[in-house]
């Protein structure tokens, strides 16, 4: 995955993945030592193509690079973390 395609929009407190002129995003809150993922959304026209998974992989890689944990409050983010054992060490 091209991690560089996922960007951290700190002003809006969300990670973004631009795709075909639209944006999949994951809203977050930063807390000491962790990222709290509150909502993941993909535009309807892009759903079912794996974009939300690519977005979450980018979020997980950024969390690992920043040495912070991920608290997935969003049901999609929580399920994604459970399906990807290579990132379970990041889960709070």
C-alpha positions, 0 to 999 in steps of 0.5 A: 500500500502507498502509505503516502496517499493517506494524509493526516488532516489535523485541522479537521482531525481526520485521516484522509485517502483521496480516491477518484476526486472523493475522500474516504476518511477516518475521524480521530481524537488524539490523546496522550499515547494513542489515536482514538478512531471515532468514525470511518467513512467511504463515499457511497460510489467508492464502497466495496473496493477496499478503500476503507481498508487501505485507509485503515492500513495507512492509519495503522502505519502512521500510528506505528511510526508515531509509536502510539496505540489505536483505540478503535471506537468505530465498529469498522475500525474495530473489526478491521483491527481484529481482522489484521493480526499484524496490527493487533499490537497497536490496539488499546 
